[in-house]
Amino acid sequence: MKIILNSFIRTFDFKGRSSRKELFFYILFLVILLLTALIFERSYLSSAGYSSVSLYIRDGIIFFLLISLIPLISLSIRRLHDINLSGLFIGIPIVIEIGLRVADEVLMIFEYTDNFIGIVGILIFIGLVFLCVPFSHKKNNKYGKYIP
């Protein structure tokens, strides 16, 4: 719990380093939160109907998940710093996704756009996960001191 709270406290801290443990626990927290929201929506909202209270609860959960993405981005940047890479690597998927969508709209190249862009997005996400998996850089680097 302390690791997750630390991620929220350091939300706007894009400098420094973060461990693999911190990143994976935060991702696990988000997955559990998302699964809880899905179970809640499937069981409670479908059986009780869409009352105004249940819609407010659902919107609150969605809002919290969206707010939780900001610490995930800063945590990912600090994790990339920990393996001695620039935090700008986090922008690669965004640039590729926007480029594919613009190319599709302008040139109409892909016949089945949604499937293609979805597959590329998943591959890019898997690539970023593999970037964050290596062990920490064992020496001090320009992003901060090494903490064993």
Protein Blocks (a to p, Z undefined) as FASTA:
>chain_A
ZZmmmmmmmmmmcgdcddfklmmmmmmmmmmmmmmmmmmmmmmmmmnopafklmmmmmmm
mmmmmmmmmmmmmmmmmmmmmnopafklmmmmmmmmmmmmmmmmmnomafblmlmmmmmm
mmmmmmmmmmmmpccdfbdcfkbccdZZ
